[in-house]
Amino acid sequence: MNFMNTIKIKRALSFRWALGCALVALIVGCVYLDGVDQPSSVKAGEQLEATLHAHVDVAEDRQNVRFVIAVLVPRSWNAAQNMQMSYVSEDFGSGTLVQVPAGVKAPNSGNNLDWSPALKNRFGIGPNLIDDMEWVVFWTKEQYNMKNGDKPKIDAQISIKSGLQNMKFKVGYFIGSSIDGLDDYLGGPGAKYKTWFSDCFEVTDGEGDLMDFCNPPQTFVDPFRSTDNDVLTLTYDRDILPGPLNEEIYLCATAELVGGTSKTVCEASPAQRMKAVTGAKGRFEMTFWPRQYFGLQEGEVIERLTYYFTDQTGNIKVGYANTEEPFVYTFRCD
């Protein structure tokens, strides 16, 4: 792995952070996520190699504790099957982490949820903008006893095989313990867990359309994963990158079919006009059933849509980044 582009992230304790932990240290102690070493990009199908640095200030005796580490990545990575974690510690030696078994509830989650949905419920997808991500949760095989006053350190090596899709997203990291779970004691620096999200991380040299989880999209399709037999809502945000279109916006779309043929619907008619979204300035949308919209016959299947937006005259074309290059939506249900 070439770490020439590695981003070295270190978190120094602020005065407020230190003061907050001092106030609660006599009762509970603090968990610190000291930093993450992570590259800025990998090629599709390669390993994302990261190292998470953490330590704990133990303020009361604890028995049979496991360290819990979770990573937020796109669902398409199938990270539960494609991730390995190990750790080294001056206090505990070295070992491996394994996926938390299904059915194990996250303590103090408030919803009696398994660890992965509990983290999703608490932290969502962090600063990412497309909800097609998951928290994959591991914990140490071994259980440890810790005494009041201990300050154990742990460095976790995380290796994840990246997906094959071109994409940008912000990786999320979590560290806590099997005993305290999502205990938010006093909030902020007093919480008995910590999270951290990277800058925009990129998968390059891959397949298909670029999936950008980091930046607000000019246009998006809901649901994110679908077939041509699902009802779709296509949204265009005119204000993300202001362009030449006014309030009268029409969809010009081509359905590229399996087998190499295509069908295009592109006319300034009421059926193709985008409707303004109430309460969302600059947003326009259209809901349609692709098979009906393009008049598909039995046996015809849409592989992907290419589309742009135009005015009533058809002279203005707004595609990707306000160029005439069309937007692309590929049908997928995996």
Summary of the structure (lengths in Angstrom):
residues: 334
radius of gyration: 24.1
end to end distance: 28.9
largest distance: 75.2
contacts: 1012
relative contact order: 0.16
helix: 12%
strand: 47%
